[in-house]
Amino acid sequence: MTIQRSHRDYTIAWISALPLEMAAAKAVLDEIHCALPQSSTDRNAYTLGRLCDHNVAVACLPSGIYGVTSAATVLAQMLSTFSSLRFGLMVGIGGGVPSKFDIRLGDVVVSKPNRTENGVIQYDLGKTLSGGRFQRTGSLNKPPHELLTAISQIDSDQMMGKQQVQQIIHDTLAKNEQIRGQFSRPPDDWLFCGTYDHKTITDDCSACDRSQLVSRAPRPTDEPQIHYGLIASGNQVMKDAKTRDLIAQELDILCFEMEAAGLMDQLPCLVIRGICDYCDSHKSKQWQGYAAVTAAAYAKGLLKVVPVADHKAQQEQHVSLTEEEKSCLQSLFITDPAEDRNALKRRKGDRTPGTCSWILETDELKHWLALNQPADQEETRILWLRGNPGTGKSTMAITLTEELPNQPYFSGKNKAFAYFFCDSSAENRRTATAILRGILFQLINEWPILMKYLFGKYEGRKEKLFTSFDALWAVLIDMGHDSTHSGIYCVIDALDECEPESQQIILNQMNQTFNSRNSKHSTPSNIHILITSRPYPEVGESLSFFRYKDFSSYQAFTNDLKRMIQQRVDDLRGKKKYPESVATKVSRILEDKAEGTFLWVGIACDELARVPSIHAEKTLKTLPRGLHSLYQQLLNAAIASDYEDDQRVIVQMLSFVSFARRPLSLAELSEACQLYPDEDEDSRLQFTRDLVDMCRLMIVIQAGHVQLLHKSVKDFLVKERDDISDLKANTSLAHRCIDHVIDAFLNYSVQHWPEHASLSRTEFVIGQKQEEFFQLQSKMWKEWLRQYNTMQTYSSNHLDIGFSTLHAAARWGIPQLISRALNSMKAGHPGLRIANGGRMFVDSQFRTSRGVTPLEVAAGNGQLFTMSLLLEKTFAGLKVAQSIVIAAAQNKDRGKQVLELLLDQRGDQIQITEEVVKAAAGNEGDGNAIMTLLLDRRGDQIQITEEVVKVAAGNEFQSHKLLALLHKRYNTLPTLITDTVLLAAASCALSSCFSLIMVITMDSRTFDMMNENLALRKAGLLGKVKVRAVFCRRHSPRYNTADE
């Protein structure tokens, strides 16, 4: 049987610099696997194989292209192809330092941290100070913990006389006779005095003076010795004994090489170097083959003692998706969080080397990862890391998403990982459903076996599934119970940038699911969520029950700020030629004024880049402390123009960019602000760009779109400027968008005018130019509908034919459109009635192609004020249609309020049918509250049927509450417990445990009518255990329903 492997099976990266080193790697492999296809962006050539039960991917640097940069490029492409890599091994040859330690040719040097360094030092990275002094900067990550543990094991074996490297070399050469000549041990190991240089242009030292050889005691055997310590890495060949000894003495170096520094910060790595020369002028290739095979032999011995990752779960998840499942995954897609992270990195720039990684070692993160084995596992479910604006929250989130999956305690433990970066300026990244869709998309891509939880619901609901937060949350919870992983870990950055309603939905759900005081009726799901946000009260009200921490309370946070300041000042010193004294003063002032805000430092340094070094200190002293004060100074400078028009336009631009529903292109911003309408397009764009530059970094151009420098700019503008507000900006944008829909159909205007009109609330007034557009069934309105639908990614978002201005009023909550629609109706219109001297409309006369009326739209969307107005304007002589009442009962967020409104205003025209009660019973969000309202207000008219009970039992989130409510109100309910009701309870993914117990408890009869195996087949993953337990207890002679 042929084993089908995928890229996810390979957990160890083995990197070689030379073909000779790669040949040694191939020689020690226990088995070589078939090649796998790879992306066109990955230009590496791989040898895949098995080594000591580990699956290893071996890559070699491009021929003739060596050094730190080349190694970094190879590993970056490798990481994009092999997503399950736990750690890397840089295995090959290097130059030894014999002056302090008895290192000889053929020995092996292994990178190992000491008290001050992490194992590898990039010795040529730094800065030249006054007087020609060279100061090294930065530090590289240490090897992974599991490899350091393995080193200890090998070292202890070596102390006890167990020498395995020589035996591995012997076995390797015996198995590969064709390479024996090139990889066997040479006879001569000559070490010349450091002051004696090589005398010929050839590598051969036969002409060198043998009297200059260093006298060393012979070793008892040819067994290579293993040395542990620091390895120096740089972009140049070390071929001078004096320089070698100078650097080695300063830094305590054992070996020099050229690639490792490019790897250490991308993936946890260990460097293993066979010594082929002494870094002096006598360097030759004679020992390279043997040194390469000794390093490979040590690596093989090392992997023998490294625990093998549990591949069982990985093998189980290697499921090929069907075409239908691929279509489901494609429909799920809304944004790629990995692409969003990369875009955020480009916008913010790379973090300062040596910063942020400390978060991985904090008690809070270890607690969240359950590394500290907390007594209460519920405490590990949620971690909230909070910080004020500009304090590096997103940079820290980027660090976590990049480094956490590569940690040995994470990558080797079958943990699933996903993340999401919220953004208030991106329409596909600011809602609760968008967060879940992004996370689920990542999880299924990495763990295809999890598709079964999504696809089961997708078959019944199709694309509507992806608009339901509750359904998607249920899918995530189900995934958390899957046995193929040891936990799902999610990072959600900038939750405070979600729309307020979405933010509250997801916070409430987390509280309900993970707060032990609220989740007594649910089995914990193995899901852990880390959230970053500002410390807003509305966020804290929900998350303060869980573990939380302020970024600024960490001492390492202050150290990071100092490192960032040092890096930025170093950059300025290079570009602006700062003298040492100026650089010192600038650093001191930045540290004094920053007040823990990275963003303030960034803005201040951008201001310093505008002035010569002589004015640097003065410029910095004039900048105020704190972000808001700095923004005020920047704004004052921006509007200090001699031209009043420029002042007005700058304020308008700042307002529009702050409240746009997505980033505007330069052309869109120019149109919105009506800038330079008589100029040609190139001139308009350039003039608009000039105005953006005048805004002094408060708004910036990124990838052709204009955005706020930071979300805190919007907070400042709203607080400090009376002429910039939510209502004013949205009103202006609504009018500009509608005008453009009428004139030119710009994409932004087509899609977002309803949102701006809704957000404008009472400020929105229909202008004279726009009256024709809002006439019922006008040609312009129909063209807008067509354009709107062509811009929607999913057909479920399309507006139906016949969608009128009344429907728009009901969908988005724009009450001004109701009176406009009524006034535009001519006498004799079938939807118009004149009553009490006023115009009224007949709701049933305004149906879309799917038969949906405005009142039904309002009920489904929970637009209470608009619905109240529609009811006032609806002809009173007609009954309220069942479809409206059902839409209200199905509303998961505001169903109770909508039904109360209907009953209060039109109670005598409303009939509560079985379909209405079933809609309430099936409402996963507000079902219990709606059912309580119906029973309280119309209980005498409601008949509870078997169908109602079945729907209630199958409600994933509300079943136990609904069944308890019905059982309390109706003594006859147990007579309705049938096999179909039990099946519905057993198949309920989240609440099957509790709804099942409730159903069986209600039935006092012996439960013989239900086959246990049938229940097990229908039960969700959570339900299976409970089904069996319940049946066992039912058949026990000591069974008592009260126990359940």
N, C-alpha and C positions, 0 to 999 in steps of 0.2 A: 504494500500500500504506500503510495506517495504522500508524504506529509506536505500539506499546503501551508507555507509560511507567509507572513506578511512583514512589513517594516516594523510593526509594533512588537514582533517577537524579539527584536535585537535590543539588548539592554546595555551593552558595553561598547564604547567607541575606542578603537585602537588606532592611533595616528602615527604614521611613519613619515620621515622627511625624505628618505632616499629609497630608491628601488631595492638596494641591498637590504635595508631594514625591513621592507615589506616582504621580501623573500624569506627572511628569518621568521617573520610573523606567520606566513603561510606554512612554513616548515613545522612549526610547533602546534598548529591547529590539529585537533583530533578528527575533524570532519569538515569538508568544504561543501557549502550549500550552493544551490543554483542562484543565479543573479535574479534580482527583482527589478521591475520597471521603476523609473524615477522621473521626476519632473524635469522639464527642459532647463529650468533655472538652477538645477543641481548638476554641476559639471564634474563632480567627483567620480572616480572609478572605484568601485568597492569589491573587496573579497569578503564574502559572508561565510561564516562557519561556526562550528561548536568547539568550545575549549573548556574542559572541566565542567561540562553541563551548562555552561553559560553560552548564550548566543551572542556572537561578537561580529561587529562590522569593522572591517579594516580599510583605512583610506590612506593614500600617500599624497604628499604635496606634488604639484606639477613639476615635471622634470626641469631642473635648472632654476626654479623659482623658490628660494628658501627664505627663511626669516619669520619674524613675528607676524607680519601682516598676512603672509601667505598661509600660515598655520591658522590664523583667526578666520580667514575666508573659508578654508576647507571645513573647519568645524561648524561654522555658521550654516553652510549648506547641508552638512551632515545632520544638524539638529532639525532642520526643516523637513528632512526626509524620514528620520527615525525618531518618532515622538516618545518612545519609551526608554530612551537612554538614561541610565542611572548615573554613570560616571564615565570618565575618559582615562585612557592610559597613553601617555606620550612615550613611546618605546623606541630606542635607537642608540646611536653612538654619541659620545661627548668627549671633551678634553678634560683630563684629570689634573688636580692640583696636588703635586707630591711633596711640596715644601713643608707642610705642617702635619700631614697624615701619611701613613704608609699606603698610599694608593698606587696600584700598579696596573699595567696594561692588562685588559681582560677582566678587571674587577668591575663591580656594578655600584653605581651611586644612585640612591633613591631619595627623592625630595621629602624632607621631613621638617615640620615647623620647630623652631626653638622659642625661647621666651619673647623674642622681639620681632621675628620674621615668620612668614607663613609657609616657607619651604622653597619658594622660587622668588628671586629678586631680578627685576629688570634693571640692570646696572647702568644702562646708557640712557635711561629716562629721567630727565630732571631739568634744571635750569642753571645757567652760568651767572654767577653773582659778580659783584665788583671785585677787581683784582684777579679775575680769571677763576675764582673758586667755583666748583661744580657741586650743586646740591641736588641729590636725588629726591624725587617726589613720587607720591602714590604708593600703593601696596596692592599685592595680588592676593586672591583668595587662597585659603589653605586646602589641602587635599580632603576628600570626604572622610567622615568619621569611620565608616565601615572599612575603608582601606587602611586607615591608621591602626585600627584594631587588628586587621589581618597582618600588618607589618609586625605588630607586637608578638603575634603568634609565631611568625616565621623567625623573628629575632630570638625568641625563647627556644625554639627548636634548634637554632644554630648554636646557641650556648650549650645545649645538651649534646652537641656533636652530630646532629642530623643535618647533613649537607645534601640538599636535593638538586641544586643547580647543575652540578657536574653530571649527575645521573640523567637529568632531562636533556642535557646537551648530547650525551652519549646515545641516548635512545633516539633523539631527533636525527643525528647524523647517520645512525645505523638504518633508519627508515628511509632516508633520502640520500642515497649514495652519490647521486649526481652533483650534490652541493658540498660533499665532504671536503674536497680540496680547497674550496673558497672559504669555508667556515671553520676549518680546523685551527687549532692553536699554533701560532708561529713560535719558533724557538727562541728568538732574541728579544728581550725587553731591556732596551737601553735608555737610561735616564742621564742626560748630560747636565752639567752645572748650569745654573740659570744665567751665568755671565758668558757662557760659551755659545756662540752662534754657529748655525749650520754653514759648512764651507763650500758646498757645491750647489748647482741649480737643480740637480736631480733630487728625488726623495731618498735615494740610497745614502746611508750614513757610513758606508764602508771607507770613505775618505776622511771621515771626522777623526779627531784625536781621541783615541780610547782612554788616554790618561785623564780626560775631562769627565769620564763617567763617574756618577755618584756611586759610592760603595754602599751596597745594601745587603743585609743578611738574607740568605736564600730561604725561601719558604719550604716547609716540609712536603707540601703537595702542590699540584697545579690547580686545585679547587679555587675558583674565583671567590674573592672576599667581597662581602656586601658592606657598603658604607652608607650611613644615613645622615643627612644634613642638608645644608642649603646649596641650591644650584643657581648659578648666575645665568641669566638669559638676555641676549641682546641681538641686534641686527648685524653684527660684524663677527668675522672669524677671529678668534683669539689665537695669535701666532707669535706672541712675544712673552718670554718668561718673566721679564722685569715687570711689565704691566700686569701679567697674571698674578704675580706674587703681591704686588701693591694692592690690587683690588681684593684678592683673597684674604690678605691679612686684615684689611679694614672690615670686611663683611663676613669673615669666617666661611669662605666658599670652599666647596669640595670639587666642583665641576663647572665647566662652562659649556653652553650650548646656544642654539639660535632660534628656537621655536616656542618653547613652553609659555613664554609671557603672553602669547596670543591666545592661549587656551584657558588659562586659569579662571578668568572672570566670566567665561561663557558657560562652562560646565565644570562641576567638581572634578578635578584631575589629579593624577599622580604621575610624576615624571621619573622614568627609569632609564638610566644611561649606562651603556657599556663603555668602558674607557678604552679609546683607540689611540690616544696620543696624550702628550703632556702640555698642550697649548704653547708650544715653543717653536722655534724655527726648524726643529728637527721633525716636525709633523710629517707623517707619511700615511699611506693607505694600507700598509702591510697588516695591521691589526684590525681593520674595520670589520671584516667578515666575522671574525671570532667575537669581537666586542658586540656586534649586532645580535649574534645568537645567544650570548650570555645574558644580555638584557631581555631578550624574548623568553629565555628559559626562566629567569627570575619572575617575569610577568606571569608565566604559566603556573609556576609554583605558588605565586600569590593568589591567583584565581582559584586554586584548589581549596584554599581556606576561607574564601569569601562566600558567604551563604548565597545559594542560588535563589533568584527571585521566583516566587510562586507563579508558574506559568499556567496553572490550571484555569484561573479566572481569565487570563488572556486568551487561552485556547478556546474557552467557551464563548468568548465575545467575538471571535472571528467569523462573523456571520455575514454572508453576502446579502445585501438588501435586494428585495424584488423590485421590479419596475414600479409597482404601486407604492412601495415604501420609499423609493427614491423620489417619486412625485410628491409624497407626503412631506419628505424632508425639504424639498425645494419650496413647497408652499409654506413650511414653517419659517423659512429664512426671512429675516427682516433686516438684519445687519450682521456683519462678521466682527465680533468683538476683537479678534486679533488685528484686523485692519484698523479698527478704531483706535486700538492701543498704539499702533505704529504711527498713525496720523497725529495722535496726541504727543508722542515722543518727538516727532518732527517739529511740532508747534512749540513745545517747551524746551527742546534741546536736550542733549544727553545730560544725565546727572553727573555731578562732580565725582571723580573716582574716589573710592573709599567711603562713600556715604550710603546711607539707607540700609545696607545689608544687615546692620546690627539689629534690625527689627526681628530677624529670624531667631535671634537668641533671647528675646525678651520673655519674661514669665507669662505675659498675656498671650503671646502667640503659641507658646508651648502648651499652655492650658487649653487654648482653642483646638490645638491639634491632638489633645489628649495625651501628650507626652509626659505630663506630670501626674498622670493617673488620678484625676480628681475623684473624690468620693461620689459626687453627684454628676453623673454623665450629662444631665440636662444643662449644666453650667457651661458645657463646651459647645453648645449649639450656636450661640450668637456671640460675636465679639464686635463691639462698636469702638472704632478709633476715630476720635473727633479732633478738629482743629479749626482755628480761625482762618479767615480768608488769606490766601497767599503763604500758608505755612507748609506747603509741600505735600498735601494729602494725596493728590493724584500721582505725584512722582513716587511716593511710597507705595501706592497701589500698583504702579507699573513694576516696581522692584519686586513686590510680592508675586505678581503673576509671572514674572520672568524667572525668578530664582527658586520659589517654593517647589515647583514640580520637580526640580533637579536635586532636591535634598534627599539624602539616602533614607531618612525616616519617612519620606513621602513617596518617592518614585519606586522604592522597592517594596511597598506595602499595598499595592493594588488600590491606591486611593484615586478616585476620579476627581477631576479639577475643571472648573469653569469660572468665567469672570465676565463682568459687564461694566462698561464705563458710561455712566449717565451723562447727558449733555442737554441742557435746557434749550439750546439753539438748534438741536437736531430733532426733527419730528419723529424719527424712528428710534430715538434713544431717551425719551423722557416720560414713558408710560410704564405702568406695572406689567402690562402684557408684553411690552417690548423687552423688558428685563428677562422675563421668563422665556420668551422665544429665543433670545440670544443665548441664554444658559443652556436650554434644552438642545439647541442646534449644536453647540460645542460638545455636549455630553454624548449625543448620538453619533457625531462624527468620530469621536475617539472610542466610544463603546457602542458599536452597532447593535449589540444584543439588547440594549435598552430601548430600541425602536419599538419593541412589542408593546410597551406601555402607552406610547403615543398612538401607534397605528390602530389599536383597538378602538379608541375613541374617534379617530379620524375617519374610519370606515362609516360610522353612523352620522357624523356631523360635517365632514369635509372641511372646507375652509372656514366655516363658522366656528370651528373649534378654536381657531387662533385668535378670536376676538374675546374669548371667555377667560378671564383671569382665574376663576375658580376651577375650571376644567384643566387648565395648564398647571395650576398649583397641585391639583390632584395627581397629575402625571409625574411631577417632580417628586412628590412624596412617595409615590409608588416606586419610582427609581431608587429612592433612598433605602428601600427595603430589599432591593435586589442583592442576592448573595454573591454575585461575581465581583463585587468590589468591597473594600473595607470602610467605605465612607465617601460621601460626595462633599467636596469642599468648594464653596463659591465665594468669590470676592466681588462685592458691588461697590463701585467707587462713585462718590458724589451723589448719594441718594437724595440729598436736599435739592438737586437740580431737576428732580421729577416734578411733573405737574402736581399741584397740591392734592387733588383728589386721588391720583394714582399713588402718591406718596403715602397718603393715609390708608389706602387699601392694602398696600403691601406691609405697612407697619402693623396694622391691625391683625393681618393674617399671621405674621410672625409671632405676635404676642399670643394669639389664640393657639397656634400650633406648638410653640416652643416654651411658653411660660408655663411652668408646672402647675401654677395656680389655676390656669385656664384650660389645661389639656388633660384633665383627669380621665376623659373618655376617649383617649386616643393612644395608640401604640406609638412610641417614639420612632421617628424615622431617622436613619443615620445620615442626616444632612447637617452641615455646619456652614454658617454664613458669616462672613466678615464684612462689615459695612464701614465705609468712611464717609464723613459728612461734616458740615459745620455744626457747632453745638446749639442748634436752634431748639427752642422749647418744645415745638410740636414733634420733633424727632425724639428728644429726650423723654417725653412723656411715655413713649412706647418702649424705648430701648434702655432706659435707666434700670429696668428690672434685670437686665443681663449685665455681663461683665463689660466694662468700658474703661477707656483711658484717653487722656489728653496727650497729643503728640508732644506738646511743649513741656510736659512734665518729665520727659526722658532727658537725662544728661547728654546722651549721644545726639539728641536733636540740636543742642547748642553747639556741639562739636561739628556737626554737619554744616551749620551756618558759617562757622569760622572757616571750614574748608572751602565752602563755596565762595566766600569773600576773597580768600587767598587766591583761588583760581581766577576769579574775575579781575582782580588787581594784577595778577601776573599777565593776563591777556592785555589789559590796558597798558601795562608797562612795556610790553613788546610792541604794541601798535602806536602808542603815543610817546614812547621813549621816556617814561617816567624815571627820574633819578631815584636812587634808593630811599632818600629822605621823603620824597613825595609819596612813593608807594607805601611807606610805613605810616605816614599821616593819614592817607586815604583809607587804609585798612582799619586804622583805629577809629576813625569817624564812622565808617560803615558799621563796624561792630557796635558802636555806641548808639547809633540812631536806628538800627534795623528793627529792634524790639521783637526779635524772633520771627520776622517776616521775610522769607526768601524773595517774594515778589517785589518788596520795597528795594531790596538790594539790586535786583535785576533792572528795575526802572532807573534807580540812581546811577548805575553803571552805564546804562544807555545814555543818560544825560551827560555823564562824564566823557563819553565817546565823542560828544559834539564839540568839546572845548580842548584847547592845547594844555599841555601839562602844567604850565605856569598858573593856569586858572582852575586847576582841578580842586585844590583845597577850598578855594573861595566858593566855587560852584556847589560843592558838597555841603558846605556850612549853611548855604542859603536854603537847602532843601529841608522841609519840615519833617518831624518825626511822624510816624503813623501813616497808613495808607490813605485815609480820607483826607488828611491835610495835604499829602503829596498830590492826590488827585485834584484838589482845589487849586493848587498852584499850577498844575499842568493845564487845567481848564482856563484859569485866568490868562495864562500865556496864549492859549489857543484862540480865545475870543478877543484878544487885545489888538485885533486887526483894525486898520484905519477905515476899512470898508464895512458899513453897517450890514450890507447884504451877506458878506462872509460870516459875520457874527451870527446872523439869523440862520444861515444854512448850516453852520457847524452845530448849533444847538439842535436843529431839526435832524441832521444826520445822526448825532448821538442818540436822539430819541428813537428814531426808526431802527437803528442797528440794535438798540437795547431790547426792543419789543417785537422785532420780526420773529415769525414763527420758525424760520430757518435762516442761516446766513445768506445775505443778499450778494449777488454779483455786483461788480462795479456798475454794469449797465442798469441793473435793477435799482440800485441805490440812486443812480443819476435820474432815472425815470420817476422814482418815488418822490424825490426832492425837486423834481422839475428843473434840473440844472442844465443850463446852456442849450435850450431846445433848438436854437437856430444854428448851432455849430454842427460840423460833420462828426461822424461817430468817433473817429480817432481823437479829435480834439476834445469831445465831451468826456471820453474816458480819461484822457490825460489831465484835464482840468479837475475832474472828480478825484483822481488820484492825488492831485496837489492838495485838495481840501482835506482828504484823509490824512495826509502828512502833517497838515496844520493842526490836527487834533492831538499832536504830541503823545503818541503811543496809547491814547485812551481807546482808540480803535485801530486795528491793523488789518492788512491785507494778507490772507493766507490762502494759497492755491486759487487765487482769482476771486475769492469771496471776502467780504468785509465782516470782521467779527470784533467783539469786545476783546481787549487785551486780557481781561479776567472778569469773571462774573461779579466781582466786588465793585467794578466800575458802575454797573447798573444800580446796585444798592446805594452807592454814593450819589448818583445823579437824581434818583427818586427822592432821596432825603434832603438834598441841598438845593435842588432847582425847582421852583414853583411851576415853571413852564414845561417840565418833563414829568409825566405821570402815566400810569397804566391806562386810565380812561382816555386821556387826551391823545396819547400815541396811537392807541388802537382805533380810536375814532378817525384820526387823520389817515391811518393806513387803510382802514375800511373804505373810506371815500376814494382814496387814490387807487386802490385795487379795483373797485367797481368801475371807476372811470376808465381804467385800462382794460377791463373786460369788455367794456363797450367799444373802446377804440382799437385795441391792438391784441387782446388776448395773451398778455404775457403770462408765462407759466405760473409764476408766484401768485399773481393776482387771481387767476382762475381757481387755484387750489385753496387759497387762504383768506379770501375776502369774508367768507361766512364766519370764520373764527374771530377775525378782528371785529366784525360787527357785533358778535356775541359778547366779546370781552369789553366792548365799549358800553354795554348796558344802556342806560337811558340817554347817554351822550350822543348815541347814533341817531342821526336824522337823515332821511332820504332827501338828497338834493334834487333840484329841478331837472338837471341833466340826467339823473338816474331814474326818474319816474317811469319812463317808457320801458326800461329794462325790467322793472318789477311788476309790470302789468301781467296779469294772468295769461300764460301761454304766448308771451311775446316771442318774436323770432330771435331776438337777442338772448332771451332766457333759454330757449331750446338749443341755441348754439353753445351757450355756456355749459348746459348739461352734457352735450356731446364732448366738448373739450375736457370737462372735468372727468368724465368716465375714461377717456383715452389716457389720462395721466395716472389712473389707479393701477397699482401692481396686481391687486387681487380682485376678481370679479365680485366677491362678496361686498366690496366697498362701492360698487357702482350704484348710481342713483337710477331708479326705474324710470321708464317712459311715463310721462304724466306727473312726474315729481314737480309740484307747483311751489309758488312762493309761500303758500300756507304750510306745505310740508317742510320747507326750509326753515320757516319760523319755528316749527315744532321740533325739528331735529337739532338745531343749533341754539335755540332760545333767543330769537330775534323778534320780540313782540311788535316792533314797528311795522313789520311786513304784513301783519294781520289787517290793520286798518287800511294799508295801501291796497291789499288784495280786494277787500270789500268795496273800497271806493272805485276800483277799476272795473267792477262788474256792472254790466249794462242791464237795464230793465229787461226782464224776461229770461235772464240767465237761470238755468235749472238749479243752480246752487245758491241762489239769492232769495231771501224772504225779507219782507218789510214787516216789522212788528214793533208796536209801541213807539212808532215814529223813527225807528232806527233800522239800520241794515244788519241782517243776521245771515248766517250761511248754513247750508245743509251739508254736514260732514260727509255723508255717503255719496254726494255728488262729486267729490274730489278724490277719486281713487287712482292709484298708479296702475301700471300694467299688471301688477301682482295683487291688486285689490286693496292696497294699504291706504288708509285715510290719514289726514293730518292729526286727528285726535289719537289714533293708534300710534303714530310716530311719537307724539309727545309723551304718551303713557310709557312707551318702550324706552325712551331716552331720559325719562325722569325730569323733564323740563317743567317744574311745578308752576312758575309764574306764567309762562306761556300757555300751559294747559288751562290754568284758571281763566285766563283771558279768552282762550278758544271756547271754553264752556259758556262763558258769559255771552259770546257772540254766536253760539250755536242755537239754532231754532229750537225752542223749548218743547215743541209739540211732538217730538220724536223720541223713541226709546234709545238709550245708549247701547250701541252694538256690542255683542258678546266679544268680538275681536279686540275691542278697546279694553274691556275689563280683563281679558286674558293677558293682553300685553302688559297691563299694570301688575297682574299677579306674577308674571314672569320676570319683572324687573328686579335684578339681583341687588341693586344698590339703594333704590328709593321706592321700591314697590309698596311698602306700607304707607308712605306719605302720599303716593299717587292714588292708592285705593281710598284712603281717608278723604282726599279731595273729591274724588268721584262720588263717594257715598254722601259727603256733606252737601255737595252742590246739586247732585242729580240722583239721590238715593232712591226716589220713587220710580225712576226710569231704569233701574239696574236690577237684573236678575242674576242670582248666584247659582250657576249651573254646575253640574259635575265636572265639566271641562275647566271651569274657573278654579274649583277646589283642587283638581289634579295639577293645574298650573302652579298653584300655591305649594302643593305637596312636593313638586319637583324642583322648586326654586332653591338652588344650592347656596344662595347668598343670604336671602331674607325670608326664607320659607316659613320658619317657625313664627316670626313676628307677623307675617301676613296671615297665616292660618289662625293665629290667636285673634287678630282683628276681625276676620270673617266670622269666627265662632262667637266672639263677643257681640258683634253688630247684627249678624244674621243667622245665629246658631239654630233658631227654630225652623229655618227654611233649608238648612243644609242636611243632606243625607250622605253619610259616609259609606261608601261601597268598597267591595273587594279591590276594585281598580285603584281607588284613592289610596288604600292601605299599601297596595303593591308599589305604587309610585313613591309613597313616603318611605317605605322600607329600602328602596333603592337610591334614595337621595344621599349622595356621597358625603356631604358635609352636615346635613341636618337630620338624618334619619332617626337617631336616638331621641332627639328633642321632639320631633314631630310625633313619633310613636308614643312617647310618654304623654304628650299633650292629648292625643286622641284617646289613649287608654283612660286618661283621667276624666275626659268629658263624656265618653261613651262606654257604658258597662257592657254593651253587646259586642264590643270590638273583637274579643277572642273568637267569636263565631266566624269572623271573616278571615282568620288565619288559615290559609290554604297552602298547598305545596308551591303555588306560583308566588305567593308572598314570601315564603321562606327562600325560594330561589333568588328572588330580587334582593333580599337581605344578604344572602351569602355571596352574591356577585358584586356587592357594593365594595369598591376597592378600599376606601378609607375607613368606613364605619361598620364594615361587616361584623366585626367582633361584637359591637354593642347593639346594632340593630338586630342581629341574629339572636343574641341573648334575650333582648326585649321581646322578640316575636315568640320564641319558644316559651319564655316565662309566662306570656299571656295565655298560652294554650294549656289548660289543665289536663287535657287528655294525654294518653300515651302517644308518643309521636311516631306511630307506625306507618303513617301514610307517606312519609318522606324517606326515600332511600338515601342513606348516608353518602354513598359513593356519588350519587347525582349531585348532592350538595357540595361535595368536595370538588367535583369537576367544574361547577359554576362559581365556586368561591374565588375571590381575588387572592393575591398572595398573602395578604394579612389575614384573610378569613380562613384559610385552610387549617391552620393550627387550631383556631378557635372552634371551627366546625367540629373537628375531631374531639376536642376537649368537651364541648357541649354534649355531643352524643354519648360520650363515655360516661359523663355525669348523669345523663338522663337514665341510663341503664343501670346505674349504681343503686343498690338498695338503700344507701344512705342519702340519696339525692333529695335536695330540698330546693324548691324554686326560689326561696328567699335568699339562698346563698348566691344566686346570680344577680 
